[in-house]
Amino acid sequence: MREVLALPVLRAGEPEVLCAPDQLDRPVRWVHISELADIGSLLSGGELILTTGVALPGSAVALRRYVATLGAAGACALVVELGRRFTRVPDAIVRAGTAYGLPVVALRRSVRFVEVTETVHARIINAQVDLLAASDRAHAEFTRLSVEGAPAAVILDKVAEMSGQAVVLEDLAHRVVAFSTQAGRPEHLLRDWEARSRRCPWTERTAEAGLEGWLTCPVGPRAQHWGRLVMPTVTGPAGRSATAATAATPAMLLERAAEALAINRLLERERAGLLEQAHRRLLVDLLERRVPGDDEARARLAALGLPTGHRGVLALAVSSQLPGIDDPVSAGRLDRQLAEAAAAAAEAAGMAALTASVSAGRVLLLGPAPAPSGLERVLSGLADALADRLEALAWPHPYAVAVAGPGPLGDAGGLLAEASHVAEVAVPLRASRPRPYYRHADVRLRGLLTLLRADPRVLGFAAAELGHLLAHDASHGSDLLGLLRDYFAAGGSKAVLARRVHLSRPALYARLAAIEKVLGVRLGDPESALALHVALLAHEVAAGPALPRP
């Protein structure tokens, strides 16, 4: 109604609001020109009544009854043009308007009522057309996202883009599993989320609820809701201050998004659960340094039920050497089993952690660091529990657990990268140097060479040191390179090496002499031995993890 009074066609009549100015935000559904005193019985709500008053009754009682019928019918306002019947709006009409909360507006100059109806009806119809167009666009966009199997984060990004509002998807435990915000900082959006969300009651349909007036929409089939979408604030062009047609847009977008999420949930039953997707997104964002500050990281962790406390965070990685599998379903099943085993092991060890598979055969975990006195207990318990669960799965693939930290939350990305790197290097080491878990100091030179494995200078060095030996093995069908690897594994002790490879001393000495002749070096020379050992490690990490020799 406030927008209608601001139209030029009505401003020309010098309108004056005589009562109920606080009701001017009522939506105008239609405009009626009527001089009838009993028009109230013909209304259905939301009408703006225009009258000159020429046929209205003269008694104050009848005028009050006239206004009462308008109020009871749900009319949004009464506009009286002065001059033909009244020089001023009767007090009875104004008092009744105040009593029934019906705005009464006096027009001090004459206007053409037909122009008012044409103008207002055009705006109403245009708004409805815009809403239909917006509904069609939303339907097309969210149908496309459903067909493409878009993850929850992408669907929420589309809601935020189309509405200009922040939107959150939470599960039944009030944990934030996805969110998107077009403006503002995520830590403000997610501040004390669980407590605030619990104060906002669940509804069976899209509605505003709670003390903060959140717009909420349940997600999932009726009686089987598994989450809800929330717009914590609905402001601006799509909010409460807009016209009725436009104000419905956020609710419409939430409902379209809820449909897309429900469809995708059905399509993704065999894929990672929604909470795991949220864990993976945050872990990858931290790993790739896409979380700009500690406040946002802390807010996102807390929203997933992982307050960081004052001890910082602890990062772990589980890496397994999986065989090459062309079938993506089988490969995905193995990754999921490894991630589920890691998550169950962390829970059994009493460590709350984000857990997700971030690449083939690689699972990352990040959680609040335990007290220093309990760190070893937690890590050993996690490693033992993981071993038990993988044994129950008859897991045949080599694997290793790596740890980085504890460290400050701001270093979470670096800790995750360090744990991931150490786990990768530790897989082939576990057969010869078994440990429940590995740290950076345990992988030493092999870890450094793994970081540099694609460096052409390192590859060139390895080729220069070992090239003749590799060529000799290829042409003679021998395995002098394997014997050299065993020599270094035995610490250069020929006696230990002889027992390891089951050779007599003369035969062993002859093969070692052959290695020295092919390479043109003496294995007893410390510098030569060091160069060959580094070259051998560089060759191995460049070729990928090797299975342990029997």
Buried (B, 14 or more C-beta within 10 A) or exposed (E): BBBBBEBEBBEBBEBEBBBBEEBBEBBBBBBBBBBBBEBBEEBEEBBBBBBBBEEBBEEBEEBBBBBBBBBEBBBBBBBBBBEEBBEEBBEBBBBBBBBBEBBBBBBEEEBEBEBBBEBBEEBBEEBEEBBEEBBEEBEEBBBEBBEEEBBBBBBBBBBBEBBBBBBBBBBEEBBBBBBBBBEEBBBEBBBEBBEBBEEBEEBEEBBBBBEEEBBBBBBBEEEEBBBBBBBBBBEEEBBBEBBBBBBBBBBBBBBBBBBBBBBBBEEBEEBBBBBBBBBBBBBBBBBEEEBEEBBBBBBBBBBBBBEBEEBBBBBBBBBBBBEEEEEEEEBBEBBBBBBBBBBBBBBBBEBBBBBBBBEBBBBBBBBBBBEEEEBEEBBEBBBBBBBBBBEEEEBEEBBBBBBBBBBBBBBBBBBBBBBBBBBBBBBBBBEEEEBBBBBBEBBEEBBBBBEEBEEEEBBEBBBEBBEBBBEBBEEEEBEBBEBBBBBBBBEBEBEBBBEBBEBEEEEBEEBBEBBBEBBEBEBEEEEBBEBBBBBBBBBBBBEEBBEEEE
